[in-house]
Amino acid sequence: MLTSSKPESPTVLTVGLDHDIEKIITDILSSTTVTSLAMDPEQLLTELEFAPCLVISGSPKEQLTANELAQTLRMQYQDVPIFLCSATRIGFERKEFIHNGFNDAFLMPTDTINLRSAISESLAKATNGAIRVFRPVKIVDMSAGIRLDFELSVFLPTNKKYVKFLNAGDELDQNRIEKIKKSKTNNVFVPAEQMKSFYSYSANQLKSMGSSSTMSVTEKKDKMSAAVRDLISGLFSDQATSFASGQAIIRDCNEIVKAYIVNGSQNDWYSRIEQVMGDRNGTYSHASNVSTLAALFSMGLGIGNPEDLALAGLLHDIGVTELPAEIQALDPVDMLPGQMREYEKHPELAVALIKSRKMSVSETVTKAILQHHELYNGQGYPKGLFGDRISKEAQILAIADEFDRLTSLKDGVPMMTPTQAVEHLRADQINNPSRIHYSPDILKRLLSLFTPIN
């Protein structure tokens, strides 16, 4: 039995966390009371002074199976979210962990952003919104002249602050929408506990407009990120080594490509590009964005097969998961020379992982993944290829990769618009011949698809 007393701040229980994961959790929970237990059956049955609002467990140890650990924790904390965090890919079976009783399972550091979001939303719910968490929604899903029953805020990346600009019950007018668009962002933010109201609003909007779509752009993007997470998690499974499982993974990839990327993209090419920008660049968001951008660039340029480029985008960085955790957690610009040499192996590791999982992909897709960090001037990796020895698909994938980095949301850094991003790529190559990273012809043709540059 747990006491019904309430501490002044929400309590989170951690169980048997590895040191590196504990550091990440401590950072996320900096203003929260944390109680820690060892991964020991007797300790797990200890009665706590305060009931936790969230339980975060490490991987099961030798004396406990995953199923036993989940059942023990669930018996003690029946209505509390329970997350499993692991830094070890061996034996990481996310679907099985969830089936056993965990609410979710996170492979670290790949899942750091997802874990941060899940923890934050759990704390927001436990405190009835006293701890504020905001979810991005696309401005394209908002219509003028309608009274909203949820709040809207904007995020100022240079100040790292959310600023409310519309109260629940107020009407969103066209002037406000235009003001948001001029601020060079395609996202506004809704408190996490009010997202149900947003989804209801967007469904009514689609119905009133007679749209054939049943999902808003925001919901479609959320569902795509979830599908990509399931896909990549499945690649890590120890069971994904047969020809049948490899074919199943490819089918999942193709379903994602058709459902969320290719269908209808020819009709709203530029607006689809705008919809991609403005997200925080986690593993799954980045894979989703690069996949979408690569396919859209392929369509706009008439180079390659958009479905091949989308598939390559989904898989282009999976080799990073094969690297040591301390390297995965670093931005390449912060890496020491030895760490960078290890990081430069990830395109080859990606192709090796695809082969080990018996995934049947075309040579075009394999080349694009293997060569997406090769540079036109021969200064890239892993082979130092130059010029047209780099496949056109790989060059498009490389541009999509950099484009997403330039237009993503980062604290303390102003976000670029799509036009600013292509202007940046153009200026880099024109002003500094030593930085000719992309085919001048492909980049020139891509630039012509955007707002004309004087």
Secondary structure, DSSP 8 states (H G I E B T S, - for coil): -------SS-EEEEES--HHHHHHHHHHTTTSEEEEE-S-HHHHT---SS--SEEEE----TTS-HHHHHHHHHHH-TTS-EEEEES--TT--HHHHHHHT-SEEEETTTTHHHHHHHHHHHHHHHTTTSS--EEEEEGGG--TTEE-SS-EEEEETTTTEEEEEE-TT-EE-HHHHHHHHHTT-SEEEEEGGGHHHHHHHHHHHHHHTT-S-SS-HHHHHHHHHHHHHHHHHHHH-TTTTSHHHHHHHHHHHHHHIIIIIITTGGGSHHHHHHHHSS----HHHHHHHHHHHHHHHHHHHT-S-HHHHHHHHHHTTGGGGGS-HHHHTS-GGG--HHHHHHHTTHHHHHHHHHHHTT----HHHHHHHHHTT--TTS--SSS---GGGS-HHHHHHHHHHHHHHHTS-BTTB----HHHHHHHHHHHHHH-GGG--S-HHHHHHHHHTSS---
